[in-house]
Amino acid sequence: MRKNGRKRKSIQAVSVLLGTAVLSAGCARQAEKGDEGKEEVSIPIILTVDSSTGIKNEEDVVEAFNEKYDGKWQADVEWIMETEEEYRQNLKRQNVTDTLPAVITDLRMLPAFYYMMIQDGRIEEISSYIEEDEEWQAMIEPAVLESCTEEDGSIYLGPLSTAAFSCSGVFWNEELFAQAGVQSFPETWEEFWDCCEKLQASGITPLALHTEGTAWAPMLFATAEAASTEEGAAFMQQFYPESYQNESGVRIAGTLEKLFAYTTQDALYSDFDVAYENFFSGKAAMIPNGYWMMDQIPEEWQDKVRFSSFPENKLISSPETFGWAVVSSYSEEVKEGAVAFLKLRTQLNQEKKEELFSKDPESFIPAERDYIAVYQNEPQLVPNYQVKWNSILQEETLGEVLPQLAQGKISAEEFTRREDESIQEFLEEQ
């Protein structure tokens, strides 16, 4: 995600941005190159621009695709700046108005919407493409392919090649740690809380957190901590838990409450962007996020930012959340091009891993070097809660009740009761 810490920011009217990309959806245009008389088929896609760096996400895939298939297919991308929450909500609006682009991202971050799209026949089942293409199949790590495969064997998400770039841990400021007398990242949760105390006692805010946007940062910490027990690890594997009023649910709530005693004053009612700015302005010493934030580390911060797994050698990863889908309402020519785009994305992801892991470690910035070492240390992978929990809890309930929990206005038990209310509301809407 993305997604979710994959930083985006809205800067103009969503309806204008989203409408433009699909006005010519599926339309073919005369090829500038290629066989005379053949038409180059447009593949409409909406992708985002990082608001802090100006980097166009997945631009390398787009450029490689358009060069490889020049004269046959063309990825026509509408680049937009918006938060992940906005992007996902707009997917739902576009589905209702039948203005979805041919390729959509982030769909698996919305479990209920994803399964509704399958049930309604709105996205392509692509298992035959992968199974009949030995080259494509060989590119995908078994665990990644398994994560994108439904129980009946169907596949609706074009997977990445590897889970190596889909893991989340903790970025931390080595200079601030040193100021507090902490020389390394804590290996246990007890040491983690001690570290927070030492930082705070030295006048340093330990954590960059937020409550909006599904509370990505604090929830990463809390769910990783919950997986410290056998019961908690099993709870994190549950899809749409029937209740949060249990030992694991209360534990997560208690951890969330504790985390907010170590964060900035502007953490409540703010999105990940605020947490990001607090970390990269030196106002906080730690922020959890995924590998994708490597590209968002400002140059002047690269020598002081490190990366570690969560305590007890845990990373959070759900590779399926990085799978992209093909919308079924387009012509066969467009859908074939869209599938080819997904395959090329898999290939480039594989090449990126091979290149990265074969490089001299000294050529990396410290956080990248740390990440590779962590990934190769056989960490326990904890599922991403955003893949497991209902949308009302994530998109509405957390933003409402987490600030109340953080301020001590409600107890951990009341927090879990409100979570259970979201389950009932979600079921009534289905």
C-alpha positions in Angstrom: 0.0 0.0 0.0 -0.5 2.1 -0.6 -1.1 2.3 0.2 -1.5 3.2 4.0 1.7 5.2 4.1 2.2 5.2 0.3 2.1 9.0 0.4 -0.4 10.7 -1.8 -2.2 14.0 -1.6 -5.2 15.5 -3.3 -4.6 18.8 -5.1 -7.5 19.2 -7.4 -11.1 18.2 -7.9 -11.3 14.4 -8.0 -14.2 14.3 -10.5 -12.2 16.2 -13.1 -9.1 14.1 -12.6 -10.8 10.8 -12.8 -13.1 11.7 -15.6 -10.4 12.7 -18.0 -8.6 9.4 -18.1 -11.5 7.3 -19.2 -13.2 9.5 -21.8 -11.1 7.7 -24.4 -11.1 4.4 -22.6 -10.7 1.4 -24.9 -10.5 3.7 -28.0 -7.9 2.8 -30.6 -5.8 5.3 -32.4 -3.7 5.2 -35.5 -0.3 4.0 -34.7 2.6 6.3 -35.1 4.8 3.3 -35.8 4.3 -0.2 -36.8 2.6 -1.9 -39.7 0.6 0.6 -41.9 -3.1 0.4 -41.3 -2.8 -1.2 -37.9 -4.2 0.7 -34.9 -2.4 1.2 -31.6 -4.8 0.3 -28.8 -5.1 2.6 -25.8 -4.9 1.1 -22.3 -6.3 3.7 -19.9 -4.7 3.6 -16.5 -4.9 6.0 -13.5 -1.7 6.2 -11.4 -0.5 8.5 -8.7 2.3 11.0 -8.2 4.1 11.2 -4.8 3.2 14.6 -3.4 6.5 15.0 -1.5 8.9 14.0 -4.2 7.0 14.4 -7.4 7.9 10.9 -8.5 5.3 9.2 -10.7 4.6 5.8 -9.3 5.3 2.9 -11.6 6.6 5.3 -14.4 9.3 2.8 -15.2 6.7 0.1 -16.0 4.7 2.5 -18.2 7.7 3.6 -20.2 9.0 0.1 -20.7 5.5 -1.1 -21.8 5.0 1.7 -24.3 8.5 1.1 -25.7 8.1 -2.6 -26.0 4.6 -2.5 -27.5 4.9 0.7 -29.5 2.5 0.5 -32.4 0.4 -2.3 -30.8 -0.6 -1.1 -27.3 -0.1 2.2 -25.5 -0.5 2.7 -21.7 -2.4 6.1 -21.5 -1.9 7.2 -17.9 -3.7 9.9 -16.0 -1.3 10.9 -13.3 -3.0 12.3 -10.2 -2.1 13.3 -6.6 -4.4 12.1 -3.9 -4.4 10.1 -0.7 -4.8 6.4 -0.8 -8.2 6.7 0.9 -9.4 9.1 -1.8 -8.1 6.8 -4.6 -9.9 3.8 -3.1 -13.1 5.7 -2.6 -12.9 6.9 -6.1 -12.7 3.3 -7.4 -16.1 2.7 -5.9 -17.6 5.8 -7.5 -16.1 4.9 -10.8 -17.5 1.4 -10.6 -21.0 2.9 -10.1 -20.6 5.3 -13.0 -18.8 2.7 -15.2 -15.8 4.9 -15.7 -13.1 2.6 -14.3 -9.8 2.5 -16.2 -8.7 -0.7 -17.7 -6.1 -1.4 -15.0 -6.9 -0.7 -11.3 -4.6 -0.7 -8.3 -5.2 -1.1 -4.6 -8.3 -3.2 -5.1 -7.2 -5.9 -2.5 -7.0 -3.2 0.1 -10.8 -3.1 0.0 -11.7 -6.7 0.7 -15.5 -6.3 0.5 -15.3 -4.3 -2.7 -12.9 -6.7 -4.2 -15.2 -9.7 -3.7 -18.2 -7.7 -4.9 -16.2 -6.9 -8.1 -15.6 -10.6 -8.5 -19.2 -11.5 -7.9 -20.5 -8.9 -10.3 -18.0 -10.0 -13.0 -16.4 -6.6 -13.1 -12.8 -7.8 -13.1 -11.1 -10.4 -15.3 -10.2 -13.9 -14.1 -6.6 -14.3 -15.3 -5.5 -17.7 -14.0 -5.4 -19.1 -17.6 -3.1 -16.4 -18.8 -0.6 -17.2 -16.0 -1.0 -21.0 -16.2 -0.5 -21.1 -19.9 2.5 -18.8 -19.8 5.5 -20.7 -18.3 7.7 -17.6 -18.4 5.2 -15.5 -16.4 4.6 -18.3 -13.9 8.3 -18.9 -13.3 8.7 -15.2 -12.4 6.4 -15.4 -9.4 7.4 -16.6 -6.0 5.1 -19.4 -4.8 4.0 -17.6 -1.7 3.1 -14.5 -3.8 1.1 -16.5 -6.3 -0.7 -18.3 -3.4 -1.6 -15.0 -1.8 -3.3 -13.9 -5.1 -5.1 -17.2 -5.6 -8.7 -17.7 -4.4 -9.8 -21.0 -2.8 -11.3 -22.2 -6.1 -8.0 -21.6 -7.9 -9.1 -18.4 -9.7 -6.8 -15.4 -9.9 -8.0 -11.9 -10.3 -4.9 -10.0 -9.3 -1.8 -9.8 -11.5 0.9 -10.4 -8.9 4.3 -9.0 -8.4 7.2 -11.4 -8.6 8.4 -11.2 -5.0 7.4 -10.3 -1.5 10.7 -8.6 -1.0 9.3 -5.1 -1.6 5.9 -5.6 0.1 7.1 -5.7 3.8 6.6 -3.1 6.5 8.8 -2.5 9.5 10.2 0.5 11.4 12.2 3.4 10.1 14.2 5.1 12.8 16.5 8.1 13.3 19.9 6.9 14.4 21.0 10.4 15.5 18.0 10.8 17.8 18.5 7.3 19.2 22.1 8.1 20.0 21.1 11.3 21.8 18.9 9.2 24.1 21.7 6.7 24.6 20.1 4.0 22.5 22.6 2.4 20.2 20.4 -0.1 18.3 16.8 -0.9 17.6 15.0 -2.9 20.3 14.8 -6.6 19.8 11.9 -7.3 22.2 8.7 -5.4 22.9 9.8 -4.8 26.5 12.9 -3.2 25.1 10.8 -1.2 22.6 8.8 0.4 25.4 12.0 1.1 27.4 13.3 2.7 24.2 10.3 5.0 24.0 10.8 5.9 27.7 14.4 6.8 27.1 13.7 8.9 24.1 10.9 10.8 25.8 13.1 11.3 28.9 15.6 12.9 26.6 13.1 15.4 25.2 12.6 13.4 22.0 9.1 12.3 20.8 9.5 8.6 20.1 6.7 7.9 17.5 5.3 9.6 14.4 1.6 8.5 14.3 -1.8 9.5 13.0 -5.4 8.4 13.3 -6.9 9.0 9.9 -6.6 6.9 6.7 -7.2 3.6 8.5 -4.6 4.5 11.2 -1.9 2.8 9.2 1.1 3.7 11.4 -0.3 2.8 14.8 -2.1 -0.2 13.5 1.2 -1.6 12.1 2.7 -1.5 15.6 -0.3 -2.8 17.4 -1.0 -5.8 15.1 2.7 -6.7 15.0 2.7 -6.7 18.8 -0.5 -8.8 18.9 1.2 -11.5 16.8 3.7 -12.0 19.7 1.4 -14.6 21.1 0.1 -17.8 19.5 -3.5 -16.6 19.9 -2.6 -13.2 18.5 -0.9 -14.6 15.5 -3.9 -16.8 14.8 -6.2 -13.8 15.2 -4.2 -11.8 12.6 -4.9 -14.6 10.2 -8.6 -14.4 10.5 -10.6 -12.9 7.6 -13.4 -10.6 8.9 -13.1 -11.6 12.6 -16.5 -12.2 14.2 -15.6 -10.2 17.3 -12.8 -8.0 18.7 -14.1 -8.5 22.2 -11.5 -11.1 23.0 -8.0 -11.3 24.4 -6.3 -10.4 21.1 -8.7 -7.5 20.3 -8.3 -6.0 23.8 -4.5 -6.4 23.5 -4.4 -4.5 20.2 -6.6 -1.7 21.8 -4.3 -1.6 24.8 -1.2 -1.3 22.6 -2.8 1.5 20.6 -3.6 3.4 23.7 -0.1 3.0 25.0 1.5 4.1 21.6 -0.3 7.5 21.7 1.4 8.4 24.9 4.6 8.6 22.9 3.6 10.6 19.8 3.2 14.2 18.6 0.4 16.5 19.7 -0.9 16.7 16.1 -1.3 13.0 15.7 -5.0 13.0 16.3 -7.4 13.5 13.3 -4.4 13.6 10.9 -3.3 11.4 8.0 0.0 9.7 7.3 1.3 12.8 5.6 1.5 14.5 9.0 3.3 11.6 10.5 5.7 11.5 7.6 6.5 15.2 7.9 7.0 14.8 11.7 9.6 12.1 11.1 11.5 13.8 8.3 11.6 17.1 10.2 13.2 15.4 13.2 10.2 15.8 15.4 9.8 12.1 16.0 12.3 9.2 16.2 10.4 6.3 14.6 7.8 5.7 11.9 6.5 2.4 10.7 6.1 1.9 6.9 7.1 -0.3 4.0 9.9 -0.7 1.6 8.3 1.8 -0.8 9.3 4.6 1.5 12.9 4.2 0.6 12.3 6.4 -2.5 10.7 9.0 -0.2 13.7 9.5 2.1 15.0 13.0 1.5 18.7 13.0 0.4 19.8 14.9 3.4 18.2 12.2 5.7 19.6 9.2 4.0 22.6 8.8 6.3 20.7 9.0 9.5 17.6 6.9 8.8 17.7 3.2 9.5 15.3 0.3 9.1 14.4 -2.6 11.4 11.8 -5.3 11.7 9.3 -4.9 14.4 10.5 -6.4 17.7 10.8 -10.2 17.7 11.8 -10.2 14.1 8.4 -9.5 12.6 7.5 -7.8 9.3 4.0 -7.1 8.1 3.3 -8.2 4.5 0.4 -9.2 2.4 1.7 -9.5 -1.2 -1.8 -9.7 -2.7 -2.3 -6.0 -1.8 0.2 -5.2 -4.6 -1.7 -7.1 -7.2 -3.5 -5.2 -9.9 -6.7 -6.1 -11.7 -8.1 -5.8 -15.2 -11.6 -4.4 -15.6 -13.9 -6.7 -17.6 -16.0 -4.1 -19.5 -13.3 -3.3 -22.0 -12.8 -4.8 -25.4 -10.7 -8.0 -25.8 -7.9 -6.0 -27.4 -7.7 -3.7 -24.4 -7.9 -6.5 -21.9 -5.1 -8.4 -23.7 -3.0 -5.3 -23.5 -3.8 -4.8 -19.9 -2.7 -8.4 -19.1 0.5 -7.8 -21.0 1.1 -4.7 -18.8 0.6 -6.8 -15.7 3.1 -9.5 -16.9 5.7 -6.8 -17.7 5.2 -5.4 -14.2 5.9 -8.8 -12.8 9.0 -9.1 -14.9 10.4 -5.7 -13.9 9.7 -6.5 -10.3 11.7 -9.7 -10.6 14.6 -7.9 -12.3 14.6 -5.2 -9.6 14.9 -7.8 -6.8 17.7 -9.7 -8.7 19.6 -6.4 -9.3 19.1 -5.2 -5.7 20.2 -8.4 -4.0 23.2 -8.8 -6.2 24.6 -5.3 -5.5 27.5 -4.4 -3.2 25.8 -3.6 0.1 28.1 -0.6 0.4 26.3 1.0 -2.6 23.0 1.3 -0.6 21.8 3.9 1.7 21.8 2.5 5.3 18.0 1.9 5.4 18.2 -0.2 2.2 21.1 -2.2 3.5 19.1 -2.8 6.7 16.0 -3.9 4.8 17.8 -6.5 2.8 19.5 -7.9 5.9 16.1 -8.0 7.7 14.4 -9.7 4.8 17.1 -12.3 4.5 16.9 -13.0 8.3 13.7 -15.1 7.8 11.3 -12.8 9.6 7.9 -13.8 10.7 5.4 -12.3 8.3 2.2 -10.9 9.9 -0.8 -10.3 7.6 -1.8 -6.7 6.9 -4.9 -6.0 8.9 -6.3 -3.9 5.9 -6.6 -7.2 4.0 -8.5 -8.9 6.8 -10.9 -6.4 8.4 -14.2 -4.9 7.3 -14.2 -1.6 5.5 -16.5 0.2 7.9 -14.1 -0.5 10.8 -11.2 0.7 8.8 -12.7 3.7 7.0 -15.1 5.0 9.6 -14.9 3.5 13.0 -11.1 3.7 13.6 -11.0 7.4 12.7 -13.8 8.1 15.1 -12.9 6.0 18.1 -9.1 5.8 18.0 -8.7 9.5 19.1 -11.1 8.8 21.9 -9.1 5.8 23.0 -5.8 7.8 22.7 -7.2 10.6 24.9 -8.5 8.2 27.5 -12.2 9.0 26.8 -13.0 5.3 26.3 -11.4 2.1 27.5 -9.9 -0.7 25.5 -13.0 -2.7 26.2 -15.3 0.0 24.9 -13.0 0.4 21.8 -13.5 -3.3 21.0 -17.2 -3.0 21.5 -17.3 -0.2 19.0 -15.3 -2.4 16.6 -17.9 -5.1 17.0 -20.7 -2.6 16.1 -18.8 -2.0 12.9 -19.1 -5.7 12.1 -22.9 -5.6 12.5 -23.2 -2.5 10.4 -21.0 -4.0 7.7 -23.1 -7.2 7.6 -26.3 -5.2 7.4 -25.0 -3.4 4.3 -24.1 -6.5 2.5 
